[in-house]
Structure formats: C-alpha cells, structure tokens
Amino acid sequence: MPRATKIVATLGPASNDRNTLLQMIAAGVDVVRLNFSHGTAQDHIDRANMVREVARAAGREVAIMADLQGPKIRVGKFVDGKIMLEKGAAFVLDAALDVPGDLNQVGLDYKDLPRDVHTGDILLLNDGLIVLSVDRVIGNKIHTTVKIGGELSNNKGINRQGGGLTAPALTAKDMEDVKTAMALEADYIAVSFPKNATDMIMARQLANIAGDAKGHKPLMIAKIERAEAIPVLQEILDASDGIMVARGDLAVEVGNAAVPALQKRMIRMARASNKLTITATQMMESMIVNAVPTRAEVSDVANAVLDGTDAVMLSAETAAGKYPVEVVQAMASIVTAADESEACELDGEFLHQTFTRVDQSIAYGALFTAYHLRCKAIVALTDSGSTALWMSRHDVDVPIYALTPRLRTLRKLALFRNVKAYELEQSNDSDAVLKAAEHLLLAKGIVQQGDLIVLTVGEPMGQAGGTNTLKIVQVGLN
C-alpha cells in the first residue's frame, strides 16, 4: 500500500534551491508550505514557480500551502539584540517606546496590548520560556515582574495565559498576502490565529475574490492556536476545509499538558466533519541540528498518525535545519511504519453515518464494498475531489486512487489521507474512460489482471458533484 499519511514541509534558506527541493520531494514531501512571515511577495512567487517546476521534473504534483503571518504580537528590538532577564526583576512593556529596549523596558509591535491585559495577568514570551506577571497597567506601559527569566531577543512573541488578546486574525499585510497567494495559485491558505468562524469566512471571501480572475478557489485551513478557538471549534470547522493543530502558540495559551488530549479531540472532530487535519510544531525539532530524531519525536509523529491526522508538518526542520532531506526521509519512515502498524477495521461509527447526497452515499458504499470484498483498490473518477475526501475520512486498508482531469484538483488531493491522485483525461464516453482508468492502474503496477476494484463515477461524466454510480470491476475481464 502507498503511504497513507502525508508530509508537509516548509521552504526556507536550508531548502530554497532546486537540488535540495528535488531530493525532499523524492523523499516524500506531498505539500510545500510557504511561510508568509518571511520574505517578499516576489520571493513567494519565485519559490512557488520553483516548486511547480521541480515537482514536474520529479514526475509528481505537490500542493502549495500559503501560511499567513497573522497579527504580530511581539516585543520590539533591543540595543544589543537581546537581554538576560533575571527572576524577580521589574520589566516594562511600553507600547509607546520607539527606541530599542534594554534590561528595564522594551517596545511592542502590538500596540493594543496595554488595553488587553490587567493586573494579575500572566504573559508568556518566547513560546512560554519567559513568564511575566502583570503588576499594573499605566497608559501605554505594562509594569511586570519576571517570574521565569532567561534570554529575550528581538521580536519574540507574546501570549496571554488563557488567551484573550483582541488582535484580529487578518491584518492589512495578510490581506495583501492573500492576493499574492492567489497570484501564485496556492492550493491551500492557512489562516493564523482565527478566533471564530467569521475570521475564516472573511479569509475565504478575500481569497475567492482575489482568485476570481483565474477561476481559482483554494482550500482554507484554520490554524488552531488561540484558547478562544477551542470552545467554537465546530463553528470554525464548518467554515473551513481543514484545521492545523498548531501546538506552539496553543500550548502557550492553554498549557502544555492540555495539548495532547486537544490534539486527539481536534482530529476526531475534523474527521467527523469531513475536514482535513495537519499536525504541526516541533515534530522533529532535534533534527534542526542532529542527523537523527529522538525517540520521543518518533513517538510523537507516530501517535499523530494513529490519531488519524491527514498530514504531519515540518517547520524549521526543513526551512532552516542542517538536514532538510534527511528529516523528510526519517519522517516518511516513521509515518509508513505507523500506517502499517495496526490491522485496519472499518470505523464503528461508519454504520451510523447519515447523509442526504447521492455522491456521498456512493462514496460510503464504495468503502463498505471494498472492505468486505477485500478489493485491491478503490478508484474515484472525480472532478472536484469531494468523493475522495469523504472516502478518506474513514480508516480502511484499501488504498484510494483519485483520477481527475483537473490539475488544481490533483494538487489539492495531495493532502488527503490514504488518497493517491493521478491525472486522467475524461470525456462523455464512459466506457472509454473506464478502460483508460484500468490501463493507468495496470501501467502504474497498482493492479494486476483479475484483481477486483471498486470504481465510482458520475454518469453522464464531466459534472462536478455528479458521482452517482458504483461499479465492481474485475480488471481485464470487462
């Protein structure tokens, strides 16, 4: 069976050349993440063009995900680039300070922070490594006492324990970056720090407007990294195409101990809602500087796979690490082993699913049939990819192959768990298309003469959302 769980890798200085990227794609990268927190619009366009060209040279299509920066809730700069905060020291965060900071004070990129915090609040800086207790707020100045000290350098992030910062999810920069993402035809847009469904609806509207000239509509991923997002997770899921379990900022706001259970809950809810999931942050962190992962990291990646995530993500490991190719190879090895580690049984909840759409009922019927007949493959002839998405939400040890005439659909399918996509031209002649599908599967070595496959198709062909037929085919005998 092909690897079910997909790999997302971030481009950066360590991987921003054709040869390294080619090796990463060959090692197993399915989706390339462009981090819009760094670089210019032209940088992102150039990188996207390189990704398309290198993927084509590798004989594959990979998806591109544009990851928006979101609000800059950060401290300013220091005279010497960094300071060492001692436990018990007084320290001031000053939204009005327009010169570099020192041991006593620092400016803020997020000017509204003094209005968001109150006496007794806990502020966590640099991913929670530094802890400040708010003593009082006077005007633009937040007077704090250092509870846990350490090195604090330029532009480190700030979180309020328990959440509650009012910064909007979409900044003016993000709105411009959405236009850039549509210019390069990003397949996915990841929205940072959404607090509610409205943030995702707004982001989708902006993307659809920006992509209208090319007829391009990306899939929208909500990065769950605010405490406020947890109580309204279902609403955010309903407004999105998928979520990212962004464990960095989320852990700072809700506490490290709460994240593993939240990860499982989020993945479970997303699958039940027919949405995609990406698990991210520090998955192979030690491989930024080491050639092999720690055993804890191996377990972390494997557990995300066993939780049912669609994809696991590499950030600094491939963007700035010493071993961008090796970390992809290691992750692919872990994911493959986890995919194969348990005998697969069709989900118990599967029999209790309710649906009102014909195409969705065909998708579920294909899963049930393929599982019980022990078919070699499930083959979905799909225009939009919806049939393959519904199938991929349930664990079944039969690989799903999506055959589509649309390049944009082909790329989006790169993120779907247990789905391998191929381009196949389609016409109104369904017999000819079905025969072409058989020939493709035979040529790829996926099936052999006499194998049973379950095939879903819409008749008449060529209509999105028109899957209405399920066929059980014995290869070469029809």
Secondary structure by P-SEA (a helix, b strand, c coil): ccccbbbbbbbccccccaaaaaaaaaacccbbbbccccccaaaaaaaaaaaaaaaaaacbbbbbbbbbbccccbbbbccccbbbbcccbbbbbcccccccccccccccccccccccccccbbbbcccccbbbbbccccccbbbbbbccccccccbbbbbccccccccccccaaaaaaaaaaaaacccbbbbcccccaaaaaaaaaaaaaaaccccbbbbbbbbccccccccaaaaaaaaccccccccaaaaaaacccccaaaaaaaaaaaaaacbbbbbbccccccccccccccaaaaaaaaaaaaaccccccccccccccccaaaaaaaaaaaaaaaaacccccccccccccccccaaaaaaaaaaaaaaaacccbbbbbcccaaaaaaaacccccbbbbbbbccaaaaaaacccccbbbbbbbbccaaaaaaaaaaaaaaaaccccccbbbbbbbbcccccccccccccccccccc
